[in-house]
């Protein structure tokens, strides 16, 4: 899982979807799935999802029971007109690893 998270981060960086500015605390505090009301999907990955999963892994805590990153990424990429199949592959792998973790 750590490898997939790092690979996802690298893909976001290389594709220009990695931000250098941190969103506001209120944007990060969204309770809407994927913080869709306050963050772009790639920002949610960068500032919430990747750090949270890394923290869970480092602490030995259980991962979420279900993960649906790939479908959300498909919508996000389609809306932006971006072709990034490598990211979809990585996110599908993360989805599967989380689902199989039980």
Number of C-alpha atoms within 10 A of each C-alpha: 13 13 10 16 21 14 16 22 19 15 17 19 13 10 12 9 16 17 13 6 7 11 14 10 8 8 15 16 11 14 11 9 8 20 18 15 11 18 17 14 19 19 22 20 22 21 16 15 17 17 14 14 19 16 13 13 14 10 9 9 10 12 18 12 11 14 16 15 20 18 13 15 19 17 12 15 17 12 9 9 9 11 11 15 11 12 21 19 14 20 23 18 17 22 19 15 16 19 15 10 12 10
